[in-house]
C-alpha cells in the first residue's frame, strides 16, 4: 500500500497550482514532474570537489612540464594591464 503525500504548506500549494494551470494539467502530475526533474539533476550533478579537481588537472596540463608558481608580482601584473 502506498503512503499518501499530504503537503499543507500554502506556498507549496500555490506554486503547484500555478504550474499546473500553466501546463494545463493536475497538481499531482506537476509535483511528480518537478520531483523527477530535481532527482535527475541530483543524480547527474558532479560534486564540487570533483569539478575543482578536473579544473586543476586541466590547468596543470596547460602549464606544461616546466610550470612555475604564480608570484604576487604576476598577479599584480594581471590586474594592471
C-alpha positions as a printed Julia matrix, in Angstrom:
81×3 Matrix{Float64}:
  0.0    0.0     0.0
  1.36   3.41   -0.98
  1.85   6.17    1.54
 -0.04   9.38    0.81
  1.91  12.61    0.4
  0.0   15.45    2.02
  1.6   18.89    1.81
 -0.13  21.53    3.93
  2.04  24.47    3.02
  0.1   27.3     1.33
  3.1   28.45   -0.7
  3.77  24.91   -1.98
  0.12  24.6    -2.94
  0.14  27.98   -4.71
  3.3   27.12   -6.66
  1.99  23.7    -7.67
 -1.36  25.2    -8.66
  0.25  27.87  -10.82
  2.47  25.36  -12.58
 -0.48  23.02  -13.12
 -2.52  25.87  -14.56
  0.32  26.92  -16.9
  0.85  23.34  -18.08
 -2.87  22.63  -18.22
 -2.53  19.53  -16.06
 -3.21  18.42  -12.5
 -1.33  19.31   -9.35
 -0.3   15.7    -8.75
  1.25  15.48  -12.2
  3.28  18.69  -11.82
  4.51  17.6    -8.39
  5.65  14.26   -9.86
  7.33  16.01  -12.8
  9.08  18.51  -10.51
 10.34  15.77   -8.19
 11.55  13.64  -11.11
 13.33  16.67  -12.6
 15.09  17.51   -9.33
 16.08  13.88   -8.71
 17.58  13.7   -12.2
 19.54  16.9   -11.53
 20.84  15.48   -8.25
 21.8   12.17   -9.83
 23.64  13.81  -12.71
 25.37  16.58  -10.76
 29.1   16.39  -10.3
 30.32  17.18   -6.77
 32.2   20.47   -6.38
 35.4   18.76   -5.22
 35.43  16.63   -8.36
 34.79  19.65  -10.63
 37.63  21.57   -8.94
 39.98  18.62   -9.3
 39.17  18.44  -13.01
 39.84  22.17  -13.42
 43.12  21.91  -11.52
 44.22  18.96  -13.67
 43.44  20.9   -16.85
 45.35  23.94  -15.58
 48.37  21.77  -14.71
 48.28  20.19  -18.15
 48.24  23.63  -19.81
 51.14  24.82  -17.63
 53.37  22.14  -19.08
 56.29  20.24  -17.57
 58.29  23.34  -16.54
 55.49  25.12  -14.69
 56.4   27.62  -12.01
 54.26  29.03   -9.21
 52.47  32.29   -9.86
 54.11  35.06   -7.87
 52.47  38.08   -6.28
 54.11  40.22   -8.98
 52.5   38.03  -11.66
 49.08  38.5   -10.07
 49.6   42.26   -9.76
 50.59  42.44  -13.42
 47.41  40.65  -14.5
 45.27  43.3   -12.78
 47.21  46.35  -14.01
 47.13  45.69  -17.73
